[in-house]
């Protein structure tokens, strides 16, 4: 492509026997927001790391403004005008923000100016990175990348962890870069974002670039079809709107009764019954994280009670709740796993909770249950020896599969599809519905409002640490968003037991 800011040709990369990239051709024009799309494991994050000098390609060529370059180290990328925001926060958690900025030679005043331009004033640079909520760490990473005033911003799933208001600020930055005739390489699994904000997209499949086109013209159908190839028809079939009758028992398994905790959670009452999927809807910082901590036994409520099967539970440890069949899949999947261990060890870990004291481990039963869980979620086992080598989507599948092996009664899912591709999302949707149809109950927070209608039977909306609305799953996204802002909505709340659902 003549006049391209960035061009790559036949870029390839392998990790031992695992081939991450087989041949990627990419061209990003000046003043263009270019989406890099693909299913989990297609090679998007590997490509970003090669472009920014974190990894070295095995073969292929990279050109900047028509000149061949070699990215041997991150300093080379900065010298050529490329600045990334990676999928995970680039902050050392035990250091302060100021110390983290010093590590990369970033001027705190420039960071302050960038944050102020995004209406994010008031950050304490002496605060430890571990104490800063994930969405604000992502915005810090963005401000740090912008401080270098790069020709090309590379944004790898930055909006996956952001609420709508912060996502809009990212989009404003993308528009600013476009208006300055600079470019953005944008990775997102939220196809609506791609259609609305990107000028061009390149799709990777199985480590290869398979197509480039204008996403507004092809729409979601073309994107999905190109990403998944022969699997696209099955995904579209799963996504077709249909109505299923769901039998929900009247007696709830899990209840929160006027629960309060700290300053973020105040007088929350909700319940979930066997066969039901309860969606939790909230903007950032409305108490949803704390609610899941309380429901899972990670924290005792300061006020009110948690009841299981009608009996109040005083959990001194999360295991007290796990023993009752209530399990949590948290937002930060890598911290929920043993990253250096194998898929088998990760999935089997909860089984050891039930081993009789001094009793033997029944290897055959363990292998059978692990195999069933892995097969049910179609986990890619090519990199089975270490979970950290799996794609984000397969890591998320492992966090879910570990609770399928021992069995469960209630699954608590916190934003389970964040940062995973459309095919894996639909696998998670199908699993959630299958668990409900088998008699389990599910409580699921999602940052994607469209998922409420796809997966849930009803939704509880949090604002200011309180449940401000209970709505049917058929409520529109605008209605859910209105309620999430604490504003009154027209749709009447539904009973806690629902006789039918829409998907």
SEVEXTI-118639 format. One record per residue (C-alpha): residue number from 1; residue in one letter; x, y, z. Coordinates in nm, 3 decimals, padded with zeros to 5 digits, always signed. Example, Ala and Ser with C-alpha at 12.3 -4.5 7.8 and 13.67 -1.06 7.14 Angstrom:
SEVEXTI-118639
(pt 1 'a' (+01.230 -00.450 +00.780))
(pt 2 's' (+01.367 -00.106 +00.714))
end
This chain:
SEVEXTI-118639
(pt 1 'x' (+00.000 +00.000 +00.000))
(pt 2 'x' (+00.164 +00.324 -00.116))
(pt 3 'x' (+00.184 +00.594 +00.148))
(pt 4 'x' (+00.116 +00.356 +00.436))
(pt 5 'x' (+00.242 +00.450 +00.782))
(pt 6 'x' (+00.289 +00.085 +00.881))
(pt 7 'x' (+00.325 -00.216 +00.653))
(pt 8 'x' (+00.399 -00.576 +00.745))
(pt 9 'x' (+00.459 -00.866 +00.509))
(pt 10 'x' (+00.443 -01.240 +00.590))
(pt 11 'x' (+00.521 -01.192 +00.960))
(pt 12 'x' (+00.550 -01.530 +01.137))
(pt 13 'x' (+00.618 -01.640 +01.494))
(pt 14 'x' (+00.627 -01.976 +01.676))
(pt 15 'x' (+00.672 -02.072 +02.041))
(pt 16 'x' (+00.820 -02.419 +02.027))
(pt 17 'x' (+00.563 -02.639 +01.857))
(pt 18 'x' (+00.286 -02.379 +01.894))
(pt 19 'x' (+00.254 -02.160 +01.582))
(pt 20 'x' (+00.117 -01.818 +01.678))
(pt 21 'x' (+00.157 -01.639 +01.342))
(pt 22 'x' (+00.187 -01.807 +01.003))
(pt 23 'x' (+00.199 -01.500 +00.778))
(pt 24 'x' (+00.044 -01.160 +00.854))
(pt 25 'x' (+00.016 -00.883 +00.595))
(pt 26 'x' (-00.105 -00.553 +00.735))
(pt 27 'x' (-00.117 -00.194 +00.607))
(pt 28 'x' (-00.220 +00.105 +00.819))
(pt 29 'x' (-00.259 +00.443 +00.646))
(pt 30 'x' (-00.188 +00.782 +00.805))
(pt 31 'x' (-00.498 +00.927 +00.971))
(pt 32 'x' (-00.662 +00.583 +00.991))
(pt 33 'x' (-00.817 +00.389 +01.278))
(pt 34 'x' (-00.751 +00.030 +01.178))
(pt 35 'x' (-00.904 -00.265 +01.364))
(pt 36 'x' (-00.709 -00.590 +01.403))
(pt 37 'x' (-00.967 -00.866 +01.449))
(pt 38 'x' (-00.973 -01.240 +01.503))
(pt 39 'x' (-01.084 -01.515 +01.736))
(pt 40 'x' (-00.888 -01.581 +02.053))
(pt 41 'x' (-00.562 -01.746 +01.959))
(pt 42 'x' (-00.563 -01.593 +01.609))
(pt 43 'x' (-00.241 -01.404 +01.692))
(pt 44 'x' (-00.354 -01.044 +01.752))
(pt 45 'x' (-00.167 -00.983 +02.079))
(pt 46 'x' (+00.142 -01.161 +01.944))
(pt 47 'x' (+00.137 -00.927 +01.645))
(pt 48 'x' (+00.117 -00.620 +01.870))
(pt 49 'x' (+00.412 -00.746 +02.076))
(pt 50 'x' (+00.618 -00.798 +01.760))
(pt 51 'x' (+00.534 -00.449 +01.635))
(pt 52 'x' (+00.642 -00.299 +01.967))
(pt 53 'x' (+00.965 -00.494 +02.011))
(pt 54 'x' (+00.851 -00.712 +02.300))
(pt 55 'x' (+00.885 -01.020 +02.077))
(pt 56 'x' (+01.095 -01.074 +01.766))
(pt 57 'x' (+00.938 -01.222 +01.455))
(pt 58 'x' (+01.084 -01.544 +01.318))
(pt 59 'x' (+01.041 -01.414 +00.963))
(pt 60 'x' (+00.870 -01.143 +00.763))
(pt 61 'x' (+00.922 -00.770 +00.714))
(pt 62 'x' (+00.807 -00.449 +00.884))
(pt 63 'x' (+00.814 -00.105 +00.720))
(pt 64 'x' (+00.747 +00.236 +00.877))
(pt 65 'x' (+00.661 +00.508 +00.622))
(pt 66 'x' (+00.810 +00.289 +00.349))
(pt 67 'x' (+01.141 +00.222 +00.526))
(pt 68 'x' (+01.233 -00.132 +00.642))
(pt 69 'x' (+01.286 -00.148 +01.019))
(pt 70 'x' (+01.379 -00.409 +01.277))
(pt 71 'x' (+01.202 -00.414 +01.612))
(pt 72 'x' (+01.464 -00.572 +01.838))
(pt 73 'x' (+01.348 -00.410 +02.163))
(pt 74 'x' (+01.068 -00.179 +02.289))
(pt 75 'x' (+01.304 +00.121 +02.256))
(pt 76 'x' (+01.310 +00.063 +01.878))
(pt 77 'x' (+00.932 +00.089 +01.861))
(pt 78 'x' (+00.936 +00.416 +02.055))
(pt 79 'x' (+01.208 +00.551 +01.825))
(pt 80 'x' (+00.993 +00.473 +01.520))
(pt 81 'x' (+00.685 +00.636 +01.673))
(pt 82 'x' (+00.485 +00.334 +01.795))
(pt 83 'x' (+00.333 +00.326 +02.144))
(pt 84 'x' (+00.124 +00.036 +02.282))
(pt 85 'x' (-00.139 -00.013 +02.547))
(pt 86 'x' (-00.121 -00.385 +02.615))
(pt 87 'x' (-00.405 -00.617 +02.717))
(pt 88 'x' (-00.286 -00.630 +03.079))
(pt 89 'x' (-00.187 -00.321 +03.283))
(pt 90 'x' (+00.182 -00.235 +03.241))
(pt 91 'x' (+00.226 -00.141 +03.607))
(pt 92 'x' (+00.426 -00.307 +03.884))
(pt 93 'x' (+00.153 -00.353 +04.149))
(pt 94 'x' (+00.378 -00.304 +04.454))
(pt 95 'x' (+00.516 +00.028 +04.329))
(pt 96 'x' (+00.349 +00.367 +04.338))
(pt 97 'x' (+00.224 +00.527 +04.018))
(pt 98 'x' (+00.512 +00.776 +04.034))
(pt 99 'x' (+00.766 +00.492 +04.063))
(pt 100 'x' (+00.608 +00.313 +03.768))
(pt 101 'x' (+00.635 +00.629 +03.560))
(pt 102 'x' (+01.004 +00.662 +03.651))
(pt 103 'x' (+01.067 +00.308 +03.527))
(pt 104 'x' (+00.966 +00.415 +03.175))
(pt 105 'x' (+01.110 +00.766 +03.193))
(pt 106 'x' (+00.766 +00.926 +03.171))
(pt 107 'x' (+00.719 +01.285 +03.285))
(pt 108 'x' (+00.443 +01.295 +03.554))
(pt 109 'x' (+00.341 +01.645 +03.439))
(pt 110 'x' (+00.271 +01.517 +03.089))
(pt 111 'x' (+00.065 +01.231 +03.232))
(pt 112 'x' (-00.130 +01.481 +03.440))
(pt 113 'x' (-00.202 +01.691 +03.133))
(pt 114 'x' (-00.320 +01.390 +02.935))
(pt 115 'x' (-00.544 +01.271 +03.219))
(pt 116 'x' (-00.683 +01.620 +03.264))
(pt 117 'x' (-00.767 +01.635 +02.892))
(pt 118 'x' (-00.972 +01.317 +02.946))
(pt 119 'x' (-01.144 +01.468 +03.255))
(pt 120 'x' (-00.957 +01.232 +03.487))
(pt 121 'x' (-00.802 +01.476 +03.733))
(pt 122 'x' (-00.714 +01.405 +04.092))
(pt 123 'x' (-00.499 +01.093 +04.063))
(pt 124 'x' (-00.261 +01.051 +04.358))
(pt 125 'x' (+00.076 +00.957 +04.208))
(pt 126 'x' (+00.191 +00.828 +04.546))
(pt 127 'x' (-00.081 +00.561 +04.550))
(pt 128 'x' (+00.027 +00.203 +04.490))
(pt 129 'x' (-00.076 +00.062 +04.154))
(pt 130 'x' (-00.242 -00.238 +04.324))
(pt 131 'x' (-00.490 -00.003 +04.495))
(pt 132 'x' (-00.610 +00.160 +04.173))
(pt 133 'x' (-00.918 +00.006 +04.004))
(pt 134 'x' (-00.845 -00.175 +03.678))
(pt 135 'x' (-01.034 +00.074 +03.454))
(pt 136 'x' (-00.821 +00.363 +03.580))
(pt 137 'x' (-00.502 +00.162 +03.535))
(pt 138 'x' (-00.602 +00.119 +03.170))
(pt 139 'x' (-00.654 +00.494 +03.135))
(pt 140 'x' (-00.315 +00.552 +03.300))
(pt 141 'x' (-00.157 +00.320 +03.044))
(pt 142 'x' (-00.328 +00.515 +02.767))
(pt 143 'x' (-00.207 +00.848 +02.906))
(pt 144 'x' (+00.146 +00.709 +02.930))
(pt 145 'x' (+00.135 +00.591 +02.567))
(pt 146 'x' (-00.001 +00.927 +02.451))
(pt 147 'x' (+00.271 +01.115 +02.640))
(pt 148 'x' (+00.524 +00.994 +02.380))
(pt 149 'x' (+00.311 +01.164 +02.109))
(pt 150 'x' (+00.344 +00.858 +01.880))
(pt 151 'x' (+00.259 +00.833 +01.513))
(pt 152 'x' (+00.076 +00.506 +01.582))
(pt 153 'x' (-00.115 +00.407 +01.897))
(pt 154 'x' (-00.163 +00.031 +01.940))
(pt 155 'x' (-00.461 -00.038 +02.168))
(pt 156 'x' (-00.499 -00.405 +02.262))
(pt 157 'x' (-00.843 -00.466 +02.416))
(pt 158 'x' (-00.831 -00.142 +02.615))
(pt 159 'x' (-01.211 -00.103 +02.622))
(pt 160 'x' (-01.272 -00.460 +02.747))
(pt 161 'x' (-01.224 -00.350 +03.109))
(pt 162 'x' (-01.387 -00.008 +03.075))
(pt 163 'x' (-01.740 +00.114 +03.150))
(pt 164 'x' (-01.917 +00.307 +02.874))
(pt 165 'x' (-01.815 +00.653 +02.995))
(pt 166 'x' (-01.442 +00.571 +02.995))
(pt 167 'x' (-01.472 +00.387 +02.663))
(pt 168 'x' (-01.609 +00.708 +02.512))
(pt 169 'x' (-01.295 +00.890 +02.624))
(pt 170 'x' (-01.082 +00.630 +02.448))
(pt 171 'x' (-01.285 +00.683 +02.131))
(pt 172 'x' (-01.230 +01.060 +02.165))
(pt 173 'x' (-00.854 +00.997 +02.176))
(pt 174 'x' (-00.882 +00.781 +01.863))
(pt 175 'x' (-01.067 +01.065 +01.688))
(pt 176 'x' (-00.799 +01.312 +01.801))
(pt 177 'x' (-00.524 +01.094 +01.656))
(pt 178 'x' (-00.715 +01.061 +01.328))
(pt 179 'x' (-00.766 +01.439 +01.307))
(pt 180 'x' (-00.389 +01.490 +01.347))
(pt 181 'x' (-00.322 +01.253 +01.055))
(pt 182 'x' (-00.185 +00.994 +01.296))
(pt 183 'x' (-00.307 +00.638 +01.325))
(pt 184 'x' (-00.449 +00.383 +01.566))
(pt 185 'x' (-00.431 +00.004 +01.554))
(pt 186 'x' (-00.733 -00.104 +01.759))
(pt 187 'x' (-00.809 -00.453 +01.890))
(pt 188 'x' (-01.156 -00.517 +02.027))
(pt 189 'x' (-01.401 -00.807 +02.045))
(pt 190 'x' (-01.689 -00.560 +02.065))
(pt 191 'x' (-01.792 -00.551 +01.703))
(pt 192 'x' (-02.022 -00.252 +01.750))
(pt 193 'x' (-01.713 -00.048 +01.850))
(pt 194 'x' (-01.531 -00.161 +01.539))
(pt 195 'x' (-01.819 -00.072 +01.306))
(pt 196 'x' (-01.867 +00.271 +01.461))
(pt 197 'x' (-01.510 +00.389 +01.516))
(pt 198 'x' (-01.281 +00.211 +01.267))
(pt 199 'x' (-01.207 +00.308 +00.907))
(pt 200 'x' (-01.062 -00.028 +00.804))
(pt 201 'x' (-01.012 -00.373 +00.955))
(pt 202 'x' (-00.780 -00.667 +00.897))
(pt 203 'x' (-00.896 -01.010 +01.010))
(pt 204 'x' (-00.658 -01.282 +01.134))
(pt 205 'x' (-00.753 -01.649 +01.133))
(pt 206 'x' (-00.523 -01.929 +01.248))
(pt 207 'x' (-00.227 -01.691 +01.251))
(pt 208 'x' (-00.282 -01.556 +00.900))
(pt 209 'x' (-00.433 -01.234 +00.766))
(pt 210 'x' (-00.733 -01.345 +00.559))
(pt 211 'x' (-00.907 -01.020 +00.462))
(pt 212 'x' (-00.908 -00.641 +00.493))
(pt 213 'x' (-01.224 -00.437 +00.438))
(pt 214 'x' (-01.428 -00.140 +00.561))
(pt 215 'x' (-01.621 -00.271 +00.864))
(pt 216 'x' (-01.916 -00.033 +00.820))
(pt 217 'x' (-01.985 -00.177 +00.475))
(pt 218 'x' (-01.961 -00.546 +00.561))
(pt 219 'x' (-02.117 -00.519 +00.906))
(pt 220 'x' (-02.103 -00.774 +01.184))
(pt 221 'x' (-02.208 -01.063 +00.959))
(pt 222 'x' (-01.905 -01.023 +00.732))
(pt 223 'x' (-01.669 -00.976 +01.027))
(pt 224 'x' (-01.791 -01.292 +01.201))
(pt 225 'x' (-01.792 -01.493 +00.879))
(pt 226 'x' (-01.434 -01.389 +00.802))
(pt 227 'x' (-01.309 -01.445 +01.157))
(pt 228 'x' (-01.452 -01.793 +01.195))
(pt 229 'x' (-01.455 -01.932 +00.843))
(pt 230 'x' (-01.654 -02.255 +00.830))
(pt 231 'x' (-01.754 -02.215 +01.194))
(pt 232 'x' (-01.941 -01.891 +01.118))
(pt 233 'x' (-02.267 -02.061 +01.023))
(pt 234 'x' (-02.280 -02.240 +01.358))
(pt 235 'x' (-02.216 -01.916 +01.548))
(pt 236 'x' (-02.486 -01.732 +01.355))
(pt 237 'x' (-02.726 -02.015 +01.428))
(pt 238 'x' (-02.650 -01.989 +01.799))
(pt 239 'x' (-02.704 -01.612 +01.786))
(pt 240 'x' (-03.046 -01.629 +01.619))
(pt 241 'x' (-03.323 -01.495 +01.835))
(pt 242 'x' (-03.536 -01.768 +01.989))
(pt 243 'x' (-03.757 -01.819 +02.291))
(pt 244 'x' (-03.712 -02.106 +02.536))
(pt 245 'x' (-03.937 -02.205 +02.820))
(pt 246 'x' (-03.736 -02.222 +03.141))
(pt 247 'x' (-03.860 -02.386 +03.455))
(pt 248 'x' (-03.755 -02.189 +03.761))
(pt 249 'x' (-03.817 -02.319 +04.110))
(pt 250 'x' (-03.989 -02.084 +04.353))
(pt 251 'x' (-03.747 -02.145 +04.639))
(pt 252 'x' (-03.423 -01.949 +04.591))
(pt 253 'x' (-03.084 -02.109 +04.645))
(pt 254 'x' (-02.895 -01.789 +04.717))
(pt 255 'x' (-03.027 -01.469 +04.874))
(pt 256 'x' (-02.883 -01.134 +04.974))
(pt 257 'x' (-03.101 -00.978 +05.245))
(pt 258 'x' (-03.052 -00.602 +05.297))
(pt 259 'x' (-02.678 -00.647 +05.254))
(pt 260 'x' (-02.439 -00.359 +05.313))
(pt 261 'x' (-02.058 -00.352 +05.300))
(pt 262 'x' (-01.831 -00.052 +05.334))
(pt 263 'x' (-01.945 +00.261 +05.153))
(pt 264 'x' (-02.009 +00.097 +04.818))
(pt 265 'x' (-02.286 -00.149 +04.903))
(pt 266 'x' (-02.602 -00.041 +05.081))
(pt 267 'x' (-02.922 -00.237 +05.150))
(pt 268 'x' (-02.899 -00.478 +04.856))
(pt 269 'x' (-03.163 -00.751 +04.840))
(pt 270 'x' (-03.179 -01.005 +04.558))
(pt 271 'x' (-03.223 -01.377 +04.507))
(pt 272 'x' (-03.159 -01.643 +04.245))
(pt 273 'x' (-03.337 -01.976 +04.208))
(pt 274 'x' (-03.250 -02.309 +04.046))
(pt 275 'x' (-03.283 -02.287 +03.668))
(pt 276 'x' (-03.241 -01.909 +03.660))
(pt 277 'x' (-02.980 -01.667 +03.525))
(pt 278 'x' (-02.981 -01.333 +03.705))
(pt 279 'x' (-02.796 -01.052 +03.530))
(pt 280 'x' (-02.630 -00.774 +03.728))
(pt 281 'x' (-02.606 -00.443 +03.540))
(pt 282 'x' (-02.401 -00.147 +03.666))
(pt 283 'x' (-02.169 +00.127 +03.556))
(pt 284 'x' (-01.816 +00.126 +03.693))
(pt 285 'x' (-01.781 +00.162 +04.070))
(pt 286 'x' (-02.143 +00.103 +04.173))
(pt 287 'x' (-02.065 -00.179 +04.416))
(pt 288 'x' (-02.081 -00.478 +04.182))
(pt 289 'x' (-01.731 -00.605 +04.271))
(pt 290 'x' (-01.808 -00.583 +04.641))
(pt 291 'x' (-02.142 -00.760 +04.591))
(pt 292 'x' (-01.968 -01.057 +04.427))
(pt 293 'x' (-01.707 -01.061 +04.705))
(pt 294 'x' (-01.986 -01.087 +04.961))
(pt 295 'x' (-02.186 -01.350 +04.770))
(pt 296 'x' (-01.875 -01.566 +04.725))
(pt 297 'x' (-01.762 -01.546 +05.088))
(pt 298 'x' (-01.453 -01.338 +05.012))
(pt 299 'x' (-01.593 -01.073 +05.244))
(pt 300 'x' (-01.841 -01.071 +05.529))
(pt 301 'x' (-02.123 -00.816 +05.495))
(pt 302 'x' (-02.120 -00.533 +05.748))
(pt 303 'x' (-02.499 -00.532 +05.750))
(pt 304 'x' (-02.765 -00.780 +05.646))
(pt 305 'x' (-02.732 -01.149 +05.569))
(pt 306 'x' (-02.645 -01.398 +05.297))
(pt 307 'x' (-02.869 -01.704 +05.299))
(pt 308 'x' (-02.832 -02.039 +05.120))
(pt 309 'x' (-03.141 -02.258 +05.100))
(pt 310 'x' (-03.311 -02.017 +05.340))
(pt 311 'x' (-03.043 -02.045 +05.611))
(pt 312 'x' (-02.811 -01.760 +05.702))
(pt 313 'x' (-02.445 -01.829 +05.619))
(pt 314 'x' (-02.164 -01.684 +05.827))
(pt 315 'x' (-01.865 -01.746 +05.602))
(pt 316 'x' (-01.530 -01.711 +05.772))
(pt 317 'x' (-01.360 -01.821 +05.449))
(pt 318 'x' (-01.465 -01.859 +05.083))
(pt 319 'x' (-01.444 -02.237 +05.126))
(pt 320 'x' (-01.745 -02.219 +05.359))
(pt 321 'x' (-01.948 -02.100 +05.060))
(pt 322 'x' (-01.777 -02.329 +04.809))
(pt 323 'x' (-01.877 -02.631 +05.022))
(pt 324 'x' (-02.240 -02.531 +04.963))
(pt 325 'x' (-02.184 -02.543 +04.588))
(pt 326 'x' (-02.151 -02.167 +04.528))
(pt 327 'x' (-01.847 -02.084 +04.314))
(pt 328 'x' (-01.696 -01.767 +04.168))
(pt 329 'x' (-01.536 -01.701 +03.830))
(pt 330 'x' (-01.369 -01.361 +03.889))
(pt 331 'x' (-01.294 -01.084 +03.643))
(pt 332 'x' (-00.916 -01.128 +03.659))
(pt 333 'x' (-00.886 -01.476 +03.513))
(pt 334 'x' (-00.508 -01.504 +03.532))
(pt 335 'x' (-00.512 -01.445 +03.910))
(pt 336 'x' (-00.773 -01.720 +03.942))
(pt 337 'x' (-00.540 -01.973 +03.780))
(pt 338 'x' (-00.209 -02.144 +03.847))
(pt 339 'x' (-00.042 -01.997 +03.537))
(pt 340 'x' (+00.272 -02.212 +03.546))
(pt 341 'x' (+00.069 -02.533 +03.587))
(pt 342 'x' (-00.105 -02.748 +03.329))
(pt 343 'x' (-00.467 -02.741 +03.221))
(pt 344 'x' (-00.524 -03.072 +03.403))
(pt 345 'x' (-00.381 -02.942 +03.731))
(pt 346 'x' (-00.586 -02.623 +03.714))
(pt 347 'x' (-00.913 -02.798 +03.635))
(pt 348 'x' (-00.853 -03.073 +03.892))
(pt 349 'x' (-00.758 -02.841 +04.181))
(pt 350 'x' (-01.111 -02.812 +04.333))
(pt 351 'x' (-01.147 -03.191 +04.332))
(pt 352 'x' (-00.887 -03.214 +04.607))
(pt 353 'x' (-01.122 -03.025 +04.841))
(pt 354 'x' (-01.326 -03.344 +04.861))
(pt 355 'x' (-01.047 -03.594 +04.920))
(pt 356 'x' (-01.100 -03.778 +05.246))
(pt 357 'x' (-00.841 -03.707 +05.512))
(pt 358 'x' (-00.533 -03.924 +05.450))
(pt 359 'x' (-00.724 -04.093 +05.168))
(pt 360 'x' (-00.577 -04.169 +04.825))
(pt 361 'x' (-00.635 -03.951 +04.519))
(pt 362 'x' (-00.846 -04.145 +04.269))
(pt 363 'x' (-00.653 -04.072 +03.951))
(pt 364 'x' (-00.899 -04.236 +03.714))
(pt 365 'x' (-01.192 -04.032 +03.845))
(pt 366 'x' (-00.986 -03.714 +03.834))
(pt 367 'x' (-00.879 -03.773 +03.473))
(pt 368 'x' (-01.234 -03.855 +03.368))
(pt 369 'x' (-01.387 -03.544 +03.524))
(pt 370 'x' (-01.114 -03.317 +03.391))
(pt 371 'x' (-01.152 -03.463 +03.040))
(pt 372 'x' (-01.530 -03.413 +03.053))
(pt 373 'x' (-01.494 -03.048 +03.160))
(pt 374 'x' (-01.227 -02.976 +02.897))
(pt 375 'x' (-01.436 -03.142 +02.626))
(pt 376 'x' (-01.755 -02.961 +02.729))
(pt 377 'x' (-01.587 -02.622 +02.686))
(pt 378 'x' (-01.379 -02.719 +02.379))
(pt 379 'x' (-01.059 -02.598 +02.545))
(pt 380 'x' (-00.763 -02.580 +02.307))
(pt 381 'x' (-00.505 -02.814 +02.463))
(pt 382 'x' (-00.216 -02.751 +02.223))
(pt 383 'x' (-00.037 -02.555 +02.498))
(pt 384 'x' (-00.168 -02.775 +02.778))
(pt 385 'x' (+00.154 -02.781 +02.981))
(pt 386 'x' (+00.120 -02.422 +03.106))
(pt 387 'x' (-00.205 -02.229 +03.128))
(pt 388 'x' (-00.023 -01.897 +03.086))
(pt 389 'x' (+00.051 -01.992 +02.725))
(pt 390 'x' (-00.319 -02.023 +02.639))
(pt 391 'x' (-00.513 -01.746 +02.467))
(pt 392 'x' (-00.730 -01.527 +02.687))
(pt 393 'x' (-01.045 -01.709 +02.578))
(pt 394 'x' (-00.904 -02.050 +02.662))
(pt 395 'x' (-00.778 -01.923 +02.998))
(pt 396 'x' (-01.132 -01.809 +03.073))
(pt 397 'x' (-01.266 -02.151 +02.974))
(pt 398 'x' (-01.025 -02.313 +03.221))
(pt 399 'x' (-01.145 -02.086 +03.506))
(pt 400 'x' (-01.500 -02.204 +03.434))
(pt 401 'x' (-01.410 -02.568 +03.371))
(pt 402 'x' (-01.240 -02.605 +03.710))
(pt 403 'x' (-01.582 -02.571 +03.875))
(pt 404 'x' (-01.760 -02.805 +03.635))
(pt 405 'x' (-01.541 -03.098 +03.740))
(pt 406 'x' (-01.655 -03.113 +04.106))
(pt 407 'x' (-02.010 -02.991 +04.032))
(pt 408 'x' (-02.186 -02.674 +04.149))
(pt 409 'x' (-02.524 -02.531 +04.247))
(pt 410 'x' (-02.465 -02.158 +04.191))
(pt 411 'x' (-02.208 -02.003 +03.958))
(pt 412 'x' (-02.111 -01.638 +04.012))
(pt 413 'x' (-01.969 -01.497 +03.688))
(pt 414 'x' (-01.806 -01.153 +03.687))
(pt 415 'x' (-01.784 -01.018 +03.331))
(pt 416 'x' (-01.700 -01.365 +03.194))
(pt 417 'x' (-01.678 -01.265 +02.826))
(pt 418 'x' (-01.453 -00.962 +02.869))
(pt 419 'x' (-01.177 -00.970 +02.612))
(pt 420 'x' (-01.275 -01.297 +02.442))
(pt 421 'x' (-01.378 -01.352 +02.082))
(pt 422 'x' (-01.731 -01.388 +01.948))
(pt 423 'x' (-01.709 -01.766 +01.903))
(pt 424 'x' (-01.592 -01.824 +02.262))
(pt 425 'x' (-01.855 -01.581 +02.388))
(pt 426 'x' (-02.129 -01.794 +02.238))
(pt 427 'x' (-01.976 -02.105 +02.394))
(pt 428 'x' (-01.998 -01.932 +02.732))
(pt 429 'x' (-02.357 -01.825 +02.661))
(pt 430 'x' (-02.455 -02.180 +02.573))
(pt 431 'x' (-02.284 -02.317 +02.883))
(pt 432 'x' (-02.462 -02.069 +03.110))
(pt 433 'x' (-02.799 -02.162 +02.964))
(pt 434 'x' (-02.717 -02.533 +02.984))
(pt 435 'x' (-02.622 -02.501 +03.353))
(pt 436 'x' (-02.954 -02.331 +03.421))
(pt 437 'x' (-03.148 -02.597 +03.232))
(pt 438 'x' (-02.969 -02.862 +03.440))
(pt 439 'x' (-03.099 -02.694 +03.757))
(pt 440 'x' (-02.810 -02.469 +03.860))
(pt 441 'x' (-02.849 -02.098 +03.926))
(pt 442 'x' (-02.623 -01.830 +03.774))
(pt 443 'x' (-02.555 -01.472 +03.881))
(pt 444 'x' (-02.370 -01.286 +03.605))
(pt 445 'x' (-02.236 -00.932 +03.591))
(pt 446 'x' (-02.176 -00.814 +03.237))
(pt 447 'x' (-02.035 -00.489 +03.104))
(pt 448 'x' (-02.197 -00.561 +02.765))
(pt 449 'x' (-02.564 -00.474 +02.792))
(pt 450 'x' (-02.661 -00.682 +02.489))
(pt 451 'x' (-02.563 -00.996 +02.682))
(pt 452 'x' (-02.855 -00.947 +02.922))
(pt 453 'x' (-03.101 -01.028 +02.645))
(pt 454 'x' (-02.888 -01.313 +02.513))
(pt 455 'x' (-02.829 -01.498 +02.837))
(pt 456 'x' (-03.034 -01.377 +03.134))
(pt 457 'x' (-03.390 -01.429 +03.258))
(pt 458 'x' (-03.399 -01.093 +03.438))
(pt 459 'x' (-03.165 -00.816 +03.544))
(pt 460 'x' (-03.097 -00.637 +03.873))
(pt 461 'x' (-02.955 -00.287 +03.814))
(pt 462 'x' (-02.715 -00.135 +04.069))
(pt 463 'x' (-02.658 +00.235 +04.120))
(pt 464 'x' (-02.489 +00.390 +04.420))
(pt 465 'x' (-02.460 +00.051 +04.586))
(pt 466 'x' (-02.835 -00.018 +04.573))
(pt 467 'x' (-03.064 -00.220 +04.349))
(pt 468 'x' (-03.254 +00.058 +04.172))
(pt 469 'x' (-03.445 -00.156 +03.921))
(pt 470 'x' (-03.532 -00.515 +03.845))
(pt 471 'x' (-03.609 -00.557 +03.478))
(pt 472 'x' (-03.696 -00.836 +03.234))
(pt 473 'x' (-03.421 -00.964 +03.008))
(pt 474 'x' (-03.620 -00.823 +02.717))
(pt 475 'x' (-03.556 -00.466 +02.838))
(pt 476 'x' (-03.381 -00.257 +02.576))
(pt 477 'x' (-03.018 -00.155 +02.615))
(pt 478 'x' (-03.126 +00.209 +02.646))
(pt 479 'x' (-03.361 +00.114 +02.931))
(pt 480 'x' (-03.087 -00.076 +03.112))
(pt 481 'x' (-02.842 +00.211 +03.064))
(pt 482 'x' (-03.098 +00.464 +03.186))
(pt 483 'x' (-03.157 +00.261 +03.503))
(pt 484 'x' (-02.780 +00.215 +03.550))
(pt 485 'x' (-02.749 +00.595 +03.569))
(pt 486 'x' (-03.002 +00.597 +03.853))
(pt 487 'x' (-03.283 +00.741 +03.641))
(pt 488 'x' (-03.640 +00.618 +03.646))
(pt 489 'x' (-03.745 +00.375 +03.375))
(pt 490 'x' (-04.088 +00.293 +03.239))
(pt 491 'x' (-04.066 -00.086 +03.228))
(pt 492 'x' (-04.213 -00.261 +03.531))
(pt 493 'x' (-03.997 -00.497 +03.736))
(pt 494 'x' (-04.046 -00.867 +03.692))
(pt 495 'x' (-04.105 -01.133 +03.956))
(pt 496 'x' (-03.791 -01.304 +04.079))
(pt 497 'x' (-03.898 -01.629 +03.912))
(pt 498 'x' (-03.943 -01.604 +03.540))
(pt 499 'x' (-04.134 -01.851 +03.327))
(pt 500 'x' (-03.978 -01.773 +02.992))
(pt 501 'x' (-03.671 -01.610 +02.851))
(pt 502 'x' (-03.567 -01.453 +02.523))
(pt 503 'x' (-03.239 -01.518 +02.353))
end
